Amino acid sequence: MRFNKSIANIKAISFDLDDTLYDNRPIIIAAVEAMNAHLSTIPEWQAKGGSYWLECRNAVLKQNSKLAEDVTRWRQVALEWGFSTLGFNTARSKQEAQRAYQAFADARSNITVSDAVIKLLAQLRQQYHIIAITNGNVEVEKFNLRDSFDLVLRAGIDGRAKPHPELYHLACQHFDITPSQLLHVGDSLDTDVQGAHRAGCASVWLRNDFAQYQYKGLANLEIDDIQMLKNMM
């Protein structure tokens, strides 16, 4: 644990989800595999080869860069574009895209968070409002984090993605607190820590030394294990 800046008068703690409260890498791999398995049953899509999905994602993002702030909508639009480009009519493109996305979504939220993390959140909740702020498309209500938060905010659905400050400010408004009274915990310097700082909030960086970051600001606190937050009680 490393303190870089003081933390005081905190009334709420927000958490990133993916790779902060659980290892998201195998989950995403399984979700993509589930979507690809479904798409492989459609001959027209299969005939385009393995690079077609990337072509679809890049094409719709080029048309609308704001999709990058809503990963759910980005995937859905890319699927619809892909089927439309294959010559499917609008109704069938939407239908096939929804089926493919659902295969992804079902696997995406097939998560079991450790009992230790669930217990930690419950302990912190005795003293603080506990919030989820995520850029991802995981559906918290579908797995065992469903009862752990007082508020869940998702990029796209609720506001612009981190590091934009909007979701942090929405959390503060919801609980009638100032930004300085919100502490955000996450694994990314670029999205979590930078976003918290833009919003005027304090931050905890769950160190992730495998990634390369552009943001050079310091979190208030750096930790190597989420369980170190017990020391805040």
Secondary structure, DSSP 8 states (H G I E B T S, - for coil): -EESS---S--EEEE--BTTTB--HHHHHHHHHHHHHHHTTSHHHHTT-TTHHHHHHHHHHHH-GGGGG-HHHHHHHHHHHHHHHTT--HHHHHHHHHHHHHHHHHHHT-----HHHHHHHHHHHTTSEEEEEESS---GGGSTTTTS-SEEEEBTTTB--TTSSHHHHHHHHHHT--GGGEEEEES-IIIIIHHHHHHT-EEEEE--TTS--S-----SEEESSGGGGGGG-
